[in-house]
Amino acid sequence: MSSSYNINNIYPKPGIFNGTVLSGSALTVDATAGGVQFASTLFSQNDKFVLVDLDIQAADVYVTYDGTTPAAGNGHILKQNAYLTWPRARAQAAKFIRTTSTSATIYASPSAV
């Protein structure tokens, strides 16, 4: 019996623009008042890239997506060693702050589906 289902690769691919793999960027998440964000232009090289792969390194962080300041009691906790794939708009809107006295690093790379 044959199947009528199409099988597609659901995993993201590295972002490539004009034959060049787009590089990622590391963001240091410290205690900066108001939180820190990725540069607004980081993921805007090409509108075909709608996903961002994130890797949380060294410590947990708080994150908000609505423009408010992340802090204990306001925002989500992203755990150290988490690997996430977000829509580009969420990555651009996200504000981060560390949860303890240890700063974290978030490495982000644009990807395509």
BAFI-3210 file (N, C-alpha, C; in Angstrom, 3 decimals, decimal comma, padded with zeros to 6 digits):
// residues 113
n [1|2|3|4|5|6|7|8|9|10|11|12|13|14|15|16|17|18|19|20|21|22|23|24|25|26|27|28|29|30|31|32|33|34|35|36|37|38|39|40|41|42|43|44|45|46|47|48|49|50|51|52|53|54|55|56|57|58|59|60|61|62|63|64|65|66|67|68|69|70|71|72|73|74|75|76|77|78|79|80|81|82|83|84|85|86|87|88|89|90|91|92|93|94|95|96|97|98|99|100|101|102|103|104|105|106|107|108|109|110|111|112|113]
n.u [000,849|000,673|001,765|000,221|001,348|003,552|006,948|008,853|011,786|011,928|013,692|015,666|017,819|021,159|021,401|021,788|023,072|023,367|025,130|026,797|027,293|025,473|026,798|026,702|025,965|027,248|025,796|026,347|024,879|024,203|023,908|022,761|020,771|017,378|017,775|019,318|019,606|019,687|021,377|019,399|019,602|020,686|019,391|018,292|019,289|018,196|014,954|014,092|014,898|013,521|013,779|015,605|018,328|019,138|021,446|021,847|024,289|026,492|024,911|021,593|018,936|016,638|013,871|011,943|009,355|007,788|008,650|008,914|010,938|013,009|012,997|013,155|010,075|009,010|008,784|010,190|012,138|015,078|016,912|020,322|022,306|020,193|018,813|017,341|014,874|013,648|011,062|012,056|011,061|010,498|013,073|014,198|012,660|013,165|014,280|016,906|018,189|020,542|020,102|021,450|024,527|026,262|027,199|025,654|025,963|024,460|024,270|023,428|022,089|021,056|018,590|017,113|014,129]
n.v [-001,172|002,130|005,294|008,458|010,578|013,330|013,601|015,846|017,728|018,904|020,313|023,224|024,915|026,149|029,700|031,129|033,579|034,980|032,892|032,712|031,546|032,847|034,493|033,881|035,466|036,491|037,313|039,018|038,549|040,469|042,449|044,766|047,613|047,453|045,417|043,492|043,378|041,722|043,188|045,294|044,909|042,425|040,013|040,670|040,418|039,103|038,522|035,908|034,362|033,148|032,040|031,707|030,258|029,564|029,405|028,947|029,909|029,368|030,494|030,826|032,874|035,672|036,479|038,721|039,566|041,660|044,254|045,080|045,262|042,548|040,466|038,937|037,503|038,822|037,843|035,110|032,244|031,211|028,377|027,531|025,944|025,409|024,822|026,537|027,243|029,985|032,140|034,776|037,370|037,153|036,788|039,249|040,968|040,176|040,754|040,458|039,482|038,653|035,994|035,621|036,491|035,725|036,282|035,511|033,984|034,298|032,631|033,222|032,278|032,911|031,054|028,945|027,450]
n.w [000,000|-000,898|000,347|000,805|001,992|002,222|002,963|004,659|005,395|008,559|010,035|010,723|008,345|007,845|007,533|004,385|002,292|-000,812|-001,486|000,719|003,981|006,621|009,411|012,939|016,109|019,237|022,314|025,240|028,291|030,882|033,864|032,902|033,161|032,328|030,541|027,836|024,232|021,007|018,207|016,175|013,457|013,072|012,226|009,799|007,220|005,058|003,973|003,693|005,767|008,483|010,937|014,041|015,569|018,885|021,578|024,924|027,120|029,895|032,063|033,550|032,172|032,295|030,203|028,198|025,834|025,214|025,415|028,031|031,032|031,731|034,624|037,925|038,486|036,322|033,268|031,338|032,283|030,827|030,570|031,282|028,828|027,168|023,955|021,434|018,911|017,424|016,046|013,851|014,509|017,255|018,319|017,644|019,218|021,817|025,167|027,443|030,677|033,211|035,651|038,004|039,699|037,777|034,495|031,335|028,083|024,968|022,060|018,767|015,620|012,293|010,493|007,961|006,609]
ca.u [000,000|001,473|001,357|000,023|001,969|004,856|007,871|009,710|012,744|011,376|014,762|016,184|019,091|021,902|021,029|022,756|022,691|024,297|026,127|027,612|026,586|025,418|027,416|025,925|026,433|027,187|025,292|026,625|023,719|024,695|022,906|022,437|019,407|016,465|018,059|020,080|018,971|020,523|021,305|018,158|019,895|021,386|018,681|017,522|020,035|017,380|013,633|013,822|015,297|012,455|014,086|016,880|018,751|019,748|022,103|022,055|025,553|027,115|023,986|020,189|018,579|015,236|013,593|010,603|009,186|006,787|009,245|009,131|012,240|013,012|013,452|012,450|008,669|008,557|009,455|010,428|013,514|015,698|017,925|021,650|022,436|019,009|018,961|016,005|014,659|012,595|010,790|012,940|010,440|010,675|014,485|014,432|011,953|013,564|015,181|017,472|018,999|020,992|019,308|022,329|025,689|027,036|026,702|025,449|026,159|023,489|024,760|022,290|022,392|019,865|018,432|016,015|013,436]
ca.v [000,000|003,339|006,379|009,736|011,620|013,849|013,739|017,012|017,989|019,954|020,953|024,409|024,857|027,396|030,796|031,412|034,753|035,137|031,827|032,782|031,210|034,004|034,207|034,139|036,540|036,217|038,416|038,863|038,924|040,888|043,110|046,065|048,065|047,366|044,224|043,642|042,816|041,599|044,352|045,245|044,510|041,136|038,966|041,281|040,408|038,564|038,183|034,479|033,714|033,420|031,383|031,990|029,229|030,180|028,511|029,684|029,419|029,848|030,783|031,047|034,267|036,047|037,085|039,221|039,835|042,718|045,573|045,337|044,864|041,220|040,401|037,923|037,846|039,405|037,216|033,674|031,826|030,320|027,632|027,296|024,789|025,253|025,102|026,956|027,813|030,988|033,000|035,951|038,499|036,956|037,041|040,689|041,661|039,658|041,476|039,483|039,897|037,457|035,653|035,629|037,357|035,193|036,684|034,436|034,299|033,687|032,605|033,153|032,151|032,871|029,793|028,895|026,166]
ca.w [000,000|-000,968|001,240|000,130|002,804|001,817|004,085|004,488|006,454|009,414|010,784|010,045|007,646|008,047|006,652|003,323|001,511|-001,931|-001,446|001,931|005,219|007,515|010,697|014,136|016,971|020,669|023,134|026,666|029,099|032,183|034,703|032,319|033,480|031,187|029,754|026,597|023,049|019,821|017,324|015,391|012,079|013,042|011,497|008,715|005,962|003,980|004,496|003,591|007,004|009,435|012,208|014,686|016,516|020,065|022,528|026,178|027,668|031,134|033,169|033,198|031,926|032,170|028,906|027,886|024,403|025,071|025,652|029,453|031,553|032,327|036,023|038,704|038,541|035,054|032,136|031,336|032,554|029,860|031,311|030,711|027,930|026,317|022,523|021,022|017,593|017,549|014,893|013,829|015,206|018,693|018,642|017,545|020,301|023,127|026,066|028,362|031,815|033,934|036,832|039,178|039,500|036,653|033,178|030,375|026,677|024,070|020,690|017,854|014,203|011,434|009,772|007,006|006,580]
c.u [000,894|000,890|001,194|000,642|003,300|005,711|008,812|010,666|012,219|012,444|015,301|017,529|019,843|021,432|022,136|022,220|023,759|025,448|027,013|026,766|026,645|025,991|026,460|026,536|026,271|026,743|025,630|025,435|024,210|023,568|022,550|020,981|018,550|016,674|018,848|019,345|020,018|020,363|020,094|018,387|020,466|020,700|017,911|018,258|019,178|016,052|013,287|014,130|014,328|012,714|015,454|017,151|019,510|020,321|022,425|023,276|025,905|026,167|022,560|019,956|017,066|015,059|012,150|010,573|008,303|007,321|009,465|010,502|012,165|013,580|012,747|010,999|008,136|009,368|009,618|011,880|013,949|016,891|019,234|021,627|021,184|019,383|017,561|015,998|013,439|012,279|011,667|012,360|010,595|012,114|014,799|013,792|012,478|014,537|015,612|018,174|019,382|020,153|020,123|023,491|026,572|026,405|026,583|025,836|025,054|024,067|023,579|022,764|021,102|019,794|017,204|015,353|013,347]
c.v [001,234|004,416|007,663|010,893|012,045|013,990|014,885|017,122|019,156|020,702|022,149|024,142|026,158|028,459|031,070|032,585|034,976|034,136|031,812|032,437|032,421|033,635|034,531|035,262|036,134|037,476|038,118|039,401|039,205|041,553|044,505|046,426|048,041|046,147|044,539|042,923|042,604|042,861|044,212|044,776|043,098|040,105|039,507|041,267|039,948|038,118|036,713|033,752|034,087|032,801|031,796|030,860|029,905|029,105|029,327|029,089|030,116|030,120|030,904|032,542|034,434|036,679|037,579|039,529|041,050|044,122|045,901|044,823|043,475|041,260|039,234|038,363|038,519|038,796|035,721|033,405|030,896|029,675|027,512|025,976|024,534|025,583|025,353|027,402|028,710|031,614|034,256|037,121|038,374|037,253|038,534|041,446|041,297|040,588|040,478|040,159|038,630|037,239|035,696|036,581|036,877|035,631|035,461|034,925|033,591|033,776|032,378|033,113|032,156|031,534|029,872|027,530|025,662]
c.w [000,000|-000,066|000,437|000,910|002,213|003,062|003,767|005,649|007,286|010,190|010,018|009,382|007,933|007,066|005,648|002,505|000,449|-001,859|-000,217|003,144|006,142|008,866|011,838|014,943|018,423|021,404|024,584|027,442|030,507|032,966|034,183|032,607|032,226|030,327|028,500|025,471|021,963|018,996|016,403|013,960|011,961|012,161|010,299|007,378|004,795|004,567|004,398|004,899|008,103|010,799|012,723|015,667|017,646|020,969|023,777|026,882|028,976|032,299|032,641|032,966|032,013|030,796|028,863|026,392|024,144|025,344|027,112|029,873|032,170|033,743|036,694|038,825|037,282|033,916|032,334|031,703|031,439|030,560|030,532|029,940|027,097|024,876|021,999|019,568|017,691|016,199|014,985|014,617|016,722|019,099|018,601|018,704|021,690|023,858|027,132|029,531|032,582|035,190|038,115|038,914|038,350|035,331|032,272|028,991|025,906|022,674|019,765|016,411|013,396|010,718|008,871|007,089|005,158]
res [m|s|s|s|y|n|i|n|n|i|y|p|k|p|g|i|f|n|g|t|v|l|s|g|s|a|l|t|v|d|a|t|a|g|g|v|q|f|a|s|t|l|f|s|q|n|d|k|f|v|l|v|d|l|d|i|q|a|a|d|v|y|v|t|y|d|g|t|t|p|a|a|g|n|g|h|i|l|k|q|n|a|y|l|t|w|p|r|a|r|a|q|a|a|k|f|i|r|t|t|s|t|s|a|t|i|y|a|s|p|s|a|v]
***
